[in-house]
Amino acid sequence: MPKGGSLAISPVVDVEGKRLNLSNLDKVLYPATGFTKGQVIDYYARIAPDLPTLTWLANLASLEIHPSLALGKDINCPTMMVFDLDPGAPANIVQCCQVGLWLREIFEHWGLQCFPKTSGSKGLQVYVPLNTPTSYDITKPFANALARLLEHDHPEMVVSEMKKEVRTSKVFVDWSQNDEHKTTVSVYSLRARERPTVSTPVTWEEVERVHKKKDASLLVFEAQQVIERFEKMGDLHASVLDVKQKLPDTRVSAVARPATVDLAAQAEEEPTRETKRVVAKPRAKKVAVPARKPVAKKTGKPAAKKRRAV
């Protein structure tokens, strides 16, 4: 997101024609570093263009910004799908990076782009831009199916259930964020923690580096670092707002996919009502099979060829 420009710290300021009364600018909001409310306002003023609104929110000490995945013009149409990778101690963002790379591999098979960012807290998040007509009735069960697939293929590291007792040392793939009633922390949002850490967009190369070096500290960024990264690297998350993609029709493409990304791998348990909408009929054993023409149930003749969604 383009910068909005630095904000002069003053009790009363004019921000793009809006007169705002600021208060308690010296109040420390992050005790571990002495980061003040005035610095919070200045950070938001420098990182994003919606300046009057952000300044007003920051002046209320609203540190975290959690938007919907949809826009106000159509709240039932998510513009993106998100996977919130949340580690259960002693697992950390290093394990999240591995799961994120597995997700990237799946989406690359379908020719889809996805973008990582830190949560600004403990985990990593992977965004799949859509920006095409869809609904939560499609994205939520689709995300659920992928979370269960990862759990099936990597039970030693991944869980798809929210129960805390099953998350120790594992990464919870939170698919439930894809819901009209939920919000996800915004890119570039500060987090309400001891230090002014930020939900920061990162490159896949950075994710790979952390996974290789096993160093979680490489993906921890505070406000000033994020400003410097933006000035050097630009907005790494900008494509999430622009790239147009459609989720694949898994019912059509199931027989042609290799076993590693086969949603039918969830054969060991009955799919939920939501998951049934996007998961192919389970097979007794997960194997890779060559592509073949579907056969009509009654006549035995080849069915009309269906086009695979892109």
C-alpha positions in Angstrom: 0.0 0.0 0.0 1.4 3.4 -0.8 2.6 5.6 2.0 0.3 8.4 3.3 3.2 10.6 4.4 4.6 11.4 7.8 2.3 13.0 10.3 3.4 16.0 12.5 2.7 15.1 16.1 0.4 17.8 17.5 -2.7 17.9 19.8 -4.8 19.2 17.0 -4.0 18.4 13.4 -5.5 18.8 10.0 -5.4 15.5 8.1 -6.4 15.8 4.5 -9.1 18.3 5.4 -10.2 16.5 8.5 -9.6 18.3 11.8 -8.6 15.8 14.5 -8.0 16.2 18.2 -5.2 14.0 19.3 -4.6 13.1 23.0 -2.0 11.4 25.2 0.6 11.2 22.5 3.3 10.4 25.0 1.4 7.5 26.6 3.5 4.3 26.3 1.5 1.5 24.7 4.3 -1.0 24.3 6.2 -1.1 27.7 9.0 -3.4 26.5 10.3 -0.8 24.1 8.7 2.5 25.2 6.7 2.8 21.9 4.2 5.5 22.4 0.7 6.3 21.1 2.2 9.2 19.1 4.6 6.6 17.4 1.6 4.4 16.7 -0.2 7.2 14.9 3.0 8.1 13.0 3.5 4.5 11.9 0.0 4.2 10.4 0.3 7.6 8.8 3.5 6.4 7.0 2.4 3.0 5.9 -1.1 3.5 4.4 -3.2 6.1 2.4 -6.5 6.0 4.3 -4.9 8.7 6.5 -7.8 10.5 8.4 -9.5 7.2 9.3 -6.3 5.5 10.4 -5.2 8.5 12.4 -8.6 8.6 14.2 -8.5 4.9 14.9 -4.9 5.1 16.2 -5.8 8.0 18.5 -8.4 5.7 20.1 -5.5 3.3 20.7 -7.0 0.8 18.3 -3.8 -1.0 17.7 -5.0 -3.9 15.7 -7.0 -3.7 12.5 -9.1 -6.8 11.5 -11.0 -6.4 8.3 -13.4 -8.8 6.6 -12.3 -10.8 3.6 -15.1 -9.2 1.6 -15.7 -5.6 0.5 -18.5 -3.4 1.6 -20.1 -3.4 -1.8 -20.7 -7.2 -1.6 -20.2 -8.6 1.9 -21.1 -12.1 0.8 -18.4 -12.3 -1.8 -14.9 -12.9 -0.3 -12.1 -11.4 -2.4 -9.6 -13.9 -1.1 -9.1 -17.1 0.8 -6.9 -17.3 3.9 -5.1 -20.0 5.9 -4.1 -18.9 9.4 -1.2 -21.2 10.4 -1.1 -21.2 14.2 1.7 -23.1 16.0 1.1 -25.0 19.2 4.1 -24.7 21.5 6.9 -25.8 21.3 6.3 -25.5 17.6 6.8 -22.0 16.2 6.8 -20.1 12.9 9.5 -22.4 11.6 7.0 -25.3 11.4 4.4 -22.9 10.0 6.8 -22.1 7.2 6.9 -25.8 6.3 3.1 -26.0 6.2 3.0 -22.8 4.2 5.3 -24.3 1.6 3.1 -27.4 1.3 0.1 -25.1 0.7 2.1 -23.2 -2.0 2.9 -26.5 -3.7 -0.8 -27.5 -3.8 -1.9 -24.2 -5.3 1.0 -24.2 -7.8 -0.3 -27.5 -9.1 -3.6 -25.7 -9.9 -1.7 -22.8 -11.4 -2.8 -20.4 -8.6 -0.8 -17.8 -6.8 -0.7 -17.4 -3.0 1.1 -14.9 -0.8 2.5 -15.3 2.7 2.6 -12.8 5.6 3.5 -13.1 9.2 0.6 -12.8 11.7 2.7 -10.4 13.7 2.3 -12.8 16.6 3.3 -16.4 16.6 2.3 -17.7 13.2 2.2 -17.4 9.4 -0.7 -16.7 7.1 -1.2 -17.7 3.4 -3.6 -15.6 1.2 -5.1 -16.8 -2.0 -6.4 -13.8 -4.0 -9.6 -14.4 -5.9 -11.2 -11.1 -6.9 -13.8 -13.1 -8.9 -17.4 -14.0 -8.2 -17.6 -16.6 -5.4 -19.1 -17.1 -1.9 -18.1 -18.3 1.6 -20.1 -21.4 0.8 -17.4 -22.2 -1.7 -14.2 -20.9 0.0 -14.9 -22.1 3.5 -15.4 -25.8 2.7 -12.6 -25.7 0.2 -10.2 -24.4 2.8 -11.5 -27.0 5.2 -10.8 -29.8 2.7 -7.2 -28.6 2.2 -6.6 -28.4 6.0 -7.9 -31.9 6.4 -5.7 -33.1 3.5 -2.6 -31.6 5.1 -3.5 -33.2 8.4 -4.0 -36.6 6.6 -0.7 -36.3 4.8 1.3 -34.9 7.7 -0.3 -36.0 10.9 2.9 -35.6 12.8 2.9 -31.8 12.2 -0.6 -30.6 11.1 -4.1 -30.5 12.8 -7.3 -29.1 11.3 -9.2 -29.0 14.6 -9.3 -26.1 17.0 -9.1 -28.1 20.2 -6.0 -27.0 22.1 -5.4 -30.5 23.5 -4.5 -31.8 20.0 -2.4 -28.8 18.9 0.8 -29.4 21.1 3.9 -29.3 18.9 1.8 -29.1 15.8 0.5 -26.4 13.4 -3.2 -25.7 13.4 -4.4 -24.8 9.9 -7.2 -22.5 10.7 -9.6 -22.7 7.7 -12.5 -21.3 9.7 -11.4 -17.7 9.1 -13.1 -18.0 5.7 -16.5 -16.9 7.1 -18.7 -13.9 6.7 -18.8 -13.6 10.5 -15.0 -13.6 11.1 -12.2 -11.1 10.4 -8.4 -11.6 10.0 -5.7 -9.3 11.1 -4.9 -6.9 8.3 -1.6 -6.7 6.5 0.6 -4.0 8.1 -1.5 -4.0 11.3 0.3 -3.6 14.6 -0.3 -6.3 17.2 -1.2 -5.8 20.8 1.9 -7.5 22.3 4.9 -6.4 24.4 6.7 -5.1 21.4 5.2 -3.2 18.3 5.3 -6.2 16.0 3.5 -6.0 12.7 1.6 -8.4 10.4 4.2 -8.2 7.7 4.1 -9.4 4.0 7.1 -11.6 3.2 8.5 -13.3 0.2 8.5 -17.1 -0.3 12.3 -16.9 -0.4 12.2 -15.6 3.1 9.8 -18.4 4.2 12.2 -20.9 2.6 15.2 -19.4 4.4 13.5 -19.6 7.8 12.5 -23.2 7.2 16.1 -24.0 6.2 17.9 -22.2 9.0 15.3 -23.0 11.6 15.5 -19.4 12.9 12.1 -18.0 13.9 13.6 -14.5 14.6 14.1 -13.9 10.9 10.3 -13.4 10.5 9.8 -11.0 13.4 9.3 -7.4 12.3 8.6 -4.2 14.3 7.1 -1.0 13.1 10.2 0.8 12.0 11.6 -2.3 10.2 8.3 -2.6 8.3 8.6 1.0 7.1 12.2 0.4 6.0 11.1 -2.9 4.2 8.3 -1.0 2.4 10.7 1.7 1.2 13.1 -0.9 -0.1 10.9 -3.7 -1.4 7.5 -2.0 -2.1 4.2 -3.5 -1.1 4.7 -7.3 -1.3 1.0 -7.8 -0.6 -0.4 -5.6 -3.4 -1.1 -8.5 -5.7 -3.7 -9.9 -3.3 -5.9 -6.9 -4.1 -5.5 -7.3 -7.9 -4.8 -10.8 -9.1 -8.0 -12.5 -10.4 -8.2 -16.3 -9.8 -10.9 -19.0 -9.6 -10.8 -22.0 -7.4 -10.6 -25.3 -9.3 -13.6 -27.6 -9.5 -12.2 -30.5 -7.5 -15.0 -32.9 -8.6 -13.8 -32.6 -12.2 -10.1 -32.6 -11.7 -9.8 -35.2 -8.9 -8.9 -38.2 -11.2 -6.1 -36.2 -12.9 -4.3 -34.9 -9.8 -1.3 -36.7 -8.3 -1.8 -38.3 -4.9 0.1 -35.5 -3.1 -2.7 -33.0 -3.8 -5.6 -35.4 -4.0 -8.5 -34.1 -1.9 -9.9 -37.6 -2.1 -7.2 -38.6 0.4 -9.7 -37.9 3.2 -11.1 -41.4 2.8 -10.5 -42.3 6.4 -13.3 -40.3 7.8 -16.7 -39.2 6.5 -16.6 -35.6 5.0 -18.6 -33.0 6.9 -21.6 -31.5 5.3 -19.6 -28.4 4.2 -16.7 -30.5 2.9 -18.9 -32.7 0.7 -19.4 -29.8 -1.6 -15.8 -29.7 -2.7 -14.3 -33.1 -1.9 -14.3 -35.8 -4.5 -15.7 -39.2 -3.5 -13.2 -40.9 -1.2 -11.2 -43.9 -2.5 -10.1 -46.8 -0.2 -6.5 -46.1 -1.0 -4.7 -42.9 -2.0 -3.0 -43.6 -5.3 -2.1 -41.5 -8.4 -4.0 -42.5 -11.5 -3.7 -41.2 -15.1 -6.4 -38.9 -16.4 -9.3 -40.6 -18.0 -12.7 -39.7 -19.4 -15.6 -39.9 -16.9 -18.2 -42.6 -17.6 -21.9 -41.9 -17.3 -23.5 -44.1 -14.6 -26.5 -45.4 -16.5 -25.4 -45.8 -20.1 -21.7 -46.6 -19.7 -21.0 -44.2 -22.5 -18.4 -41.4 -22.1 -20.0 -38.4 -20.5 -19.6 -35.0 -22.1 -16.2 -33.5 -21.4 -16.2 -30.9 -18.7 -14.0 -27.9 -18.6 -11.7 -27.7 -15.7 -12.0 -24.5 -13.7 -8.9 -22.2 -13.8 
